[in-house]
Amino acid sequence: MIEEGRKRRLSFIDLYATEEGTGLYEKLGFENIPYTAMRLRL
């Protein structure tokens, strides 16, 4: 998902993570944003 986003020159990827998945996504570079979504700036 992340590599495909970079290939497509996306600015960011938003996702909604469960409590259990939040730590994993933070390790990948996602950050918490308002409205409970997480965002990775590419």
C-alpha positions as CSV (number, residue, x, y, z in Angstrom):
1,M,0.0,0.0,0.0
2,I,2.7,2.5,0.9
3,E,4.9,1.7,-2.1
4,E,1.9,1.9,-4.4
5,G,1.1,5.3,-2.9
6,R,4.6,6.6,-3.6
7,K,4.5,5.3,-7.2
8,R,1.3,7.2,-7.7
9,R,2.9,10.3,-6.1
10,L,0.2,10.5,-3.5
11,S,0.7,13.2,-0.8
12,F,-0.6,11.0,2.0
13,I,-2.5,7.9,3.0
14,D,-5.3,8.0,5.6
15,L,-6.5,4.9,7.4
16,Y,-8.6,4.0,10.4
17,A,-6.6,1.8,12.8
18,T,-7.8,-0.4,15.6
19,E,-6.3,0.1,19.0
20,E,-4.3,-3.0,18.4
21,G,-2.9,-1.8,15.1
22,T,-2.1,1.7,16.0
23,G,1.4,0.9,17.3
24,L,2.3,-0.9,14.1
25,Y,1.2,2.0,11.9
26,E,3.0,4.5,14.0
27,K,6.2,2.5,13.5
28,L,5.6,2.7,9.7
29,G,5.4,6.5,10.0
30,F,1.7,7.1,10.3
31,E,0.7,9.9,12.7
32,N,-2.6,10.5,14.6
33,I,-4.8,13.2,13.1
34,P,-8.2,14.5,14.2
35,Y,-11.3,12.3,13.5
36,T,-9.4,9.1,14.6
37,A,-7.8,8.6,11.2
38,M,-4.0,8.1,10.9
39,R,-2.0,9.7,8.1
40,L,1.3,8.9,6.4
41,R,2.8,11.8,4.5
42,L,4.7,10.6,1.4
